[in-house]
Amino acid sequence: MFNYITENWRGRPLISREVIVNLIGHTTTDTGLSIQAELDENTYPSGIKVSDEDLRRVNLTPAKFHGKDWNYAIKSSQ
């Protein structure tokens, strides 16, 4: 979806969070898929660490292209 979002806001000044959220929320794909967006102004703790055990339980499937670097899918374990 990111390619559609960046296409939608191309050439527009991203002057506020409201502008960004509205541009994202008015993005659609060629087939009509739309995106819902809203600003989350909550504060979240930083520095939370994920254990190696927890990370191993995430069902990651690497992609053929740069799967070891950054491209992967997270699949349901069910």
C-alpha positions, 0 to 999 in steps of 0.5 A: 500500500505504501506505493499508493500512499506516496503516489497520492501525496506526491508533490503536496507539502506534508505540513502537519500530521492532519494533512498526512493522515487525511492523504493516507485516508483518501488513498485507493488502489486501482482495484478500489481498495481503500485505506482507513487512517486516524491519528493516534496521539497516545504515548507509548513506552520506549525501550521495550525488548523482545526476547529471542524466544518471543521472536522465534515464535513469530512465523516469519517467511523470508521472501525470495528477494532480500528475504534475509535482509528485510522482505518477509511475511508474517503468517498466522501460526494456525 
